[in-house]
Amino acid sequence: MTSATTTPNSTEPNSTQAERDVRALHAAHKGKKIAPGEIAIGVIIGRTSEFFDFFVYAIASCIVFPAHVFPYLTPLAGTLWSFAIFALAFVTRPIGSFIFMAVDRRFGRGVKLTIALFLLGGSTAAIAFLPGYETIGHWAAILLALFRAGQGVALGGTWDGLASLLSLNAPKEKRGWYAMMPQLGAPLALIVTAGLFAFFLNTLSRADFLDWGWRYPFFVAFAINVVALFARLRIVVTEEFARLYESRELQPSPVVETIRSEGRNIVIGAFAPLASFALFHMVTVFPLSWIALYTDQPLERFLMIEVIGAFVGVLAIIVSGFVADMVGRRTLLAYSAVGIAIFAVAAPLLLDGGDLGEVAFMVIGFILLGLSFGQSSGVVASNFRSATRYTGSALTSDLAWLVGAGFAPLVALAISARFGLIASGAYLLSGAIVTGIALFVNKELGGRDR
């Protein structure tokens, strides 16, 4: 095995044969300075690929897996079990970060990204070949859980530091504008994913869709991951990125050491966007499961409503960049949390209010989501020391998704099925309250990031 050229006290990037091979693929970009716009494109493509994997599984959890993997259960129980497996990716994601940070330090970032993205795409594509319960019995659920865990481990390795690099290269007066760019990946991915599922639902019979139609979006996910890999490597292997790596701005620090020194910032950073993450599921995954279980509405129709909402979300995220640069990210997040708290009261009434109510629910929800989610990335990144920024940001992201997203569909559906839609509003309200507390506790953020 080729050994790395780094020493314990060295800050130079790893230079294994594998890493040199990855860099050779992009030799044409040697010596090229990275422009913020080019970084932004790489970030958006990368995040879109990750969220596409997220939404493909999430939508299938609502309309495919209950019948394909859990046909022996009631539709509600099957959906709850699908959401329980959904949470596995968020549980295993920190494990993936721990493993791939070691790979990063030992073999280099290009090697890490290549392995992680092929694992992510492979795990997603493997689900496309998953036999149903009628073919292999309970092994269907076991394999689904295994592939979902593989997605989570891979996601832990997809952290490339590009969002941090974008922030470092952004003009001070435009931090909010550049901070929103990685978040555009979520609504863009939802537009494509929901559109794909709506197309197959609309053109195929129910039997054909459940037999083979639902599998195609999972194949598409693998192709998107390959494209995203090369888009990100094109930047990661440049000398400008290496220079920041050498200066320790983007060098992975040991996980345990980072947690010990930055634990407070990591925890605050994970809870600060909780309102946004709770709303994220309230307007994407949860309503689809509710419509599938408790109404007779065509699923493709509601998926197209989500597509419309996602377009609104794209615009709202862009607006968040302008607003954050005027009033500050912390202020925008605080007011967004207040807006989400108010929406939490009205949301159950809107979702249960017929066609017009559903459209209003999605549009208002995505406006609030865009404003808050657009600035939730790295809300406390300025608190991290440069030596721990790369790993600290990755761990914050992992914990934020675990706390705010991992079990959200499961909890929201479980309590709503028991106590009615009003319970989902209470769940969303709790997220807004936690966000307010986290922003209040993190007082120094107001001085560092306006």
C-alpha positions, 0 to 999 in steps of 0.5 A: 500500500502506498503511504501518505507523505504527511507527518503528524506535525505536517500541514501539507496535503496528502499525496498518495498515489490514489490522490495523485491519480485523481488530480491527474484527471483534472490536470487542465485546471492546475494553477487556476484560481478558483472564482466564487462563482465557480465554487458556487456551481460546484456546491449547488451541483453537489448539494443537489445530488445529495438531496436527490438521493434524500428525496428519492428515498423519502417519496418512496417511503410514502408511496412505495415501501409500505406496499412493497416491503411491508404489505403484511402491515396496515398502510399506516404501520408500513409507512411508520416502519419505512420512516424508521428505516429512513432515519437510519441514514441520519444515525449512520451519517456521523459514523461515516464522517468519522470514517471518511475524515480518517480517509481524508487525512490518510489518502486525500480529499479526492480519494475520499469523495470518489469512494463516498459518492460511489458508495452513495450512488451504489447504495441508492441504485441497489434499492432499485433492485430490491425484491419485495416481501412477496419474493424474499419475505422479511429480507426485503426490510433487512436489505432496505435498512442495509442500503439506507445505512449505506447511504448515511455512511456515504453522506458522512463522506461527501463533505468536501469543504466547498461551502466553507471555501465559498464562505472564505472567498465571499466578500464580507458584504455578500456573506448571506448571498453566498451562504444561500447557494448551497441550500438551493440544492434542496428545492432543485432536487425536489423539483426533479424527484417529485416530477419524476415520480409524478410522471411515472404515477401518471403514465403507468398503472398502479400495478406497473408503478409498484412493480417496476416504475418506482425503480427508475428514479433510483437509477437516475440518482446514481447517474447524478452522483457521478456528474456531481463527483466530477463537478466537485473534484474539478475544484477540490484538486486545484492548487487554490484549494490545496493552498487553503488546505495547507493553511489549515483553513480546510484541513480535517482535524481529528474528530475527538479533538474537534468535539472536545474543543468545539463541542458547544459551537457544534451543539448550538449550530445543530439546534439553531436551524431546528425550526427550518429542518422541522418545516423542511419535512412538514412541507415535503415528506410528511404531507405526502404521507398524510395525503397517501394515507388519509385522502383519495387524492391522486398522488401525482397531483399532490407531487406537482403541488410540491413541485410548484412549492419547490419553485417558490422555495428556490425564489425564497432562498435567493431572496434570503441572500439579499435580506441576510446581507441587509439585516444579518443571518442571525436576525433573519433566522430569528424572524423566520422562527417567529414566522414558522411558529405562526405558520405552525398554528395555521398549517393543520387547518390549511393542509386539511382545507381542501385544494386551495388550502393545500396549495396555500399550505405549500406556498406559504410553507416554502416561502418560510422554508426558503427564508430560513433554510437559505441561511441555516447552513453554517449559522455558527461557522464563524465561531469555529477556529480555522484549524477546526472549521472543516471538521467542525462544520461537517459534525455540525451538519451531521448533528443538525440533520440527525436532530432536526430531520432524522426522526421528523417524518416518523414522529410527525406522522405517529403523533398526527395519526394518534392526535390529529393534524393539530399535533403536527403543528405543535411539533413544528412549533416546538422546533421554532421555540428551540431555534429561538433558544439556540440563537439567544444562547449563542450571543457571540454570533450577533457580534461576529455575523451581524 
